[in-house]
Amino acid sequence: MTPAPRDPGTLARIITDKMQAVRPWTGRSLVALAGPPAVGKSTLAEALVDALQADGARAKLVPMDGFHLDNTVLAERGMLARKGAPETFDLQGFLFAMSRLRSGGEVILPSFDRDLDRSIAGSIVVKDDIEIVVVEGNYLAFDAPGWRDLLTYWRFSVRLRASREVLQDRLIQRWLDQGFDPVSAERKALENDIPNAIRIVEAELPTSMVLEA
């Protein structure tokens, strides 16, 4: 039996309390929420934005998944089966987007539709009055060329961790929820998602705090 994820509201409050110790900040601040697939980043990121807004901050969520390369591009490169690996993202586009976000002003970004399995252009609007942008993604604290440059953008960063067994169970369930049969769901988790998770764990960069999900 897979343990239930820790309450995201509780985790969000732990993060905001820690952030208060290093605030106030000037200008727009980017807060990174990193960790392997299925660790609970998306749910926690939403709870964190809610908690920041409850504290009076103008906050917005920006997931990294909008920078997935399109399936047609991945197929042409022979990488469709590895979707979600670092090489399957538009890293340079993401770096540029983070630079624009940190500079302030309105920024329009893509999102990712999991049901359609594709990015949707121009679907996230970060208005010019947003003070804190919560960015969530697998490789936000990843020690590899290009990716490690992201650390210069984060005012505060959080890593979520969970055991391999927990991640595996959650990943299989994720694919089952997407309509895959049990054999296919397990294969997709074990052949792609878990190897990606292992890469993330083996190349961790320091973050402001670490939480067990």
N, C-alpha and C positions, 0 to 999 in steps of 0.2 A: 504494500500500500504506500503510495507516494504521499509524503507529508504535505499538508495544506500550506500554501504560501503564507508567509507572515502578513498580517494585516497591513495593506499598503498605507492606510491612513496613519498608523503608528510609525511606520518606517519614514513616511514623509515628515512627520513631526520631529523625529530624531534628526533628520537632515536639516530642517529649518532651524532647529535649536543650535545645531553646530554652525550653521551659516551665520547666525546672529553674532557669534563670537568674532567673526572677521568682517562684519559689515559695520557702518554703512559703506557702500561703494558709490563711486561717481561714474556717470556715463552708463551705457548699456553693458550688462554683464552676462556672460555665457556660462551656464552651469551644465556640466556633462554628467550623464548617467550611463555608465558603461557596464558591459557584462556579456556573457555568452547567450546564445539563443535560448528562449524559453525560461530565462531566469526570473522574468517578471518585470522587465524594464518598462514596457509600455504602460502597464497598469500603475506602477509606482510613479512614473513620470507624470501621468495625469493627476494622481493624488498630490504630487509635489506642487504642480501648478495651482491646484485648488488651495493648498495650504498657504502658498505664497500670496495668492489673491486674498485669502481670508485675513492675512496679516497686513493687507493694504498695498502690496506691491502689484504693479502692472506686469503680469507674467504671461508667457506664451510658450507652447510646446512645439518643438521642431524635431520630428524623427529623422534619423539618417537614412531610413529605408527608401525615401523618395529618390535617392541617388543610385538605386539599382540600375545597372545597364539593362536595356530592353531585351526581352527573350530572343528577338531576331538577331540582335548583335551577339548575344551569348552563343546562340546556335552557330552563327558564322565563325565564331572563334573556338568552337568545340568545347564550350565551358557551361553549357546549359545545365548539365547534371551537377555542377559545382556551385550553382547559384547560392549566394550568401557568403562565399569565400571573399577575402579582401580584394582579389583580382576582378571580382564581378561588380564592383562599384565604380562610379565616376569619381575617383579620389580628387582629381584636380578641380573638378566642378564643385565638390563639397568643400574643399579648402577655400576656394574663392567665395563661396556662399558664406562661410564662417567669417571671413574677413569683412565682407559687406555687413553682416549682422553686427559684428562688434563695432563697426564704424558708426552705427546708428542710422536713422532714417527708415523709410518704409522698404521692406524687402519682400519679394514674392518668390515662393519656393514650391517645389514639387512635393507631393505626398505619395504614399504607396497603398494601393488597394489589394489586400491579401486575397480577397475572393477572385478578383480579376487577374491577380498575379502580375501587376504592371504598375508603373509609376504614372501619376496623373499630374501633368504640368500645371503650374500656376494656381495651385489649389490651397496653398497656405499663405496667408497674408500676415506679415509681422508689421504692425503699424508703427509709425514713428514715435509713438509715446510709450512703447513697450520698454520696460526697464530691465527685466530679467528674461532671458530665453533659456528654457530647459531643453537641452539637446540630448536625445537618447539614441543609442546605437551600439552595435557589437564592438566596434573597433576604435572607440574614442580614446582609449588609453592603451594602444597597441604598439609595441616596440618593433616597428618595421619602417623601411624607408618611406617617406611621405606621410605615413600615418602618425609617426611620432611628432611631426610638426604641429599637429592639432593641440598639443599640450600648451602651446603659447597662447591659445585663444581662451582657455578655460580660466575663469576667475575662481571656480570651485568645481571639484570633480568627485564623483562617487562611483565606487565599483560594487556591483552586486555579485555575490557568489552563491553557488549551490553545488551539492555533490554531483558527480557524474551520473549516479543512479537516478537521482531526482530529475536531472535534466533529460535523461533518456526517456523516462516515463512521460514527462510533460511533452517532449517532442513527438513521441509516438501518438499521444492523445491529440496533439495539434493537427497532425496529418489525418487522423481518424475524423476529426471534426471538419476537415476539408473534404471529406467524402472518399478518402482512400480506404481500400480494404486493409485488414490487419497486416498481411504480408508486405504489401507495398509501403504501408506507413512505417513499419519497422525498418525496411530497407532504406527508405529515404532518411530516416533518423540516423541510422548507423553508418551509412555510406557517405553522408554529406554533413549533416548538422553536428554530429558528435565530433568528427574530425575538425570542423571549424571551431567548436567549443574548446577542444584541446589546444589548438593553435593560440587561441586567445589567452588561455590560462598559462601557457608556456612562454608567452611574450608580454607579460603584464608590465605596464609602467606605473610608477607611484601615483596614487590619487589622494585627495584630501581626506577621504575616509573610505572604509570598506564595511559592507553590511552583508550578513548572511540572509538570503531570501527564504 
